[in-house]
Amino acid sequence: MNENLYEEIARLAYEIFEREGRIHGRDLDHWLEAERIVISRYEAQFVAEKGQKESKEEVEEKKTKTRVKSSKTQTEKAKKETEKKTTRSKKKSQ
């Protein structure tokens, strides 16, 4: 077990022991309750970080799609302009 995690659980277990009136013989109950609390904190933190990471990835994906779409639009405009010029040239030469 990570030393910091162990220390965090131990501190919380002792706080629970004190909060419940310093009743001896319930050390395992206090430890398990502290363990559940600490683990749930880490899970919540992990989920939040994962959500932020996914959000950043979604934003980047949208930016990429916008760039591609913009690029396609510019290419289409350039093709249309070329077609117009070609059509004008053909009309003038006739």
C-alpha positions as CSV (number, residue, x, y, z in Angstrom):
1,M,0.0,0.0,0.0
2,N,1.2,3.5,-0.8
3,E,2.7,5.0,2.3
4,N,0.8,8.3,1.9
5,L,-2.4,6.3,1.4
6,Y,-1.8,4.3,4.5
7,E,-1.1,7.4,6.6
8,E,-4.2,9.1,5.2
9,I,-6.4,6.1,6.2
10,A,-4.7,5.9,9.6
11,R,-5.3,9.6,10.3
12,L,-8.9,9.4,9.3
13,A,-9.5,6.2,11.3
14,Y,-8.1,8.0,14.4
15,E,-10.4,11.0,13.7
16,I,-13.3,8.6,13.5
17,F,-12.2,6.9,16.8
18,E,-12.1,10.3,18.5
19,R,-15.4,11.4,16.9
20,E,-17.2,8.3,18.2
21,G,-16.1,8.9,21.8
22,R,-12.7,7.0,21.9
23,I,-14.4,3.7,22.4
24,H,-11.7,1.0,22.3
25,G,-12.2,-2.3,20.5
26,R,-13.6,-0.8,17.3
27,D,-10.3,-0.2,15.6
28,L,-11.1,-2.5,12.7
29,D,-14.5,-0.8,12.1
30,H,-12.8,2.6,12.2
31,W,-10.1,1.5,9.8
32,L,-12.6,0.0,7.3
33,E,-14.8,3.1,7.4
34,A,-11.7,5.3,6.9
35,E,-10.6,3.1,4.0
36,R,-14.0,3.3,2.3
37,I,-14.0,7.1,2.6
38,V,-10.4,7.6,1.3
39,I,-10.9,5.2,-1.6
40,S,-14.2,6.9,-2.6
41,R,-12.3,10.3,-2.6
42,Y,-9.7,8.9,-4.9
43,E,-12.3,7.4,-7.2
44,A,-14.2,10.7,-7.4
45,Q,-10.9,12.5,-8.1
46,F,-10.0,9.9,-10.8
47,V,-13.4,10.2,-12.5
48,A,-13.2,14.0,-12.4
49,E,-9.8,14.0,-14.0
50,K,-10.8,11.4,-16.5
51,G,-13.8,13.5,-17.4
52,Q,-11.6,16.6,-17.9
53,K,-9.2,14.7,-20.0
54,E,-12.1,13.4,-22.2
55,S,-13.5,16.9,-22.4
56,K,-10.1,18.2,-23.6
57,E,-9.9,15.4,-26.2
58,E,-13.5,16.2,-27.4
59,V,-12.6,19.9,-27.8
60,E,-9.5,19.0,-29.8
61,E,-11.5,16.6,-31.9
62,K,-14.1,19.3,-32.7
63,K,-11.3,21.7,-33.6
64,T,-9.8,19.2,-35.9
65,K,-13.2,18.5,-37.6
66,T,-13.7,22.3,-37.9
67,R,-10.3,22.7,-39.6
68,V,-11.0,19.8,-42.0
69,K,-14.4,21.2,-42.8
70,S,-13.0,24.7,-43.3
71,S,-10.3,23.2,-45.5
72,K,-12.8,21.3,-47.6
73,T,-14.9,24.5,-47.9
74,Q,-11.9,26.5,-49.1
75,T,-11.0,23.8,-51.6
76,E,-14.5,23.7,-53.0
77,K,-14.5,27.5,-53.3
78,A,-11.2,27.4,-55.1
79,K,-12.6,24.8,-57.5
80,K,-15.7,26.9,-58.2
81,E,-13.6,29.9,-58.9
82,T,-11.4,27.9,-61.3
83,E,-14.5,26.6,-63.1
84,K,-15.8,30.2,-63.4
85,K,-12.5,31.4,-64.8
86,T,-12.4,28.5,-67.2
87,T,-16.0,29.1,-68.3
88,R,-15.2,32.8,-68.9
89,S,-12.1,32.0,-70.9
90,K,-14.0,29.6,-73.1
91,K,-16.8,32.2,-73.7
92,K,-14.2,34.9,-74.6
93,S,-12.4,32.6,-77.0
94,Q,-15.6,31.6,-78.9
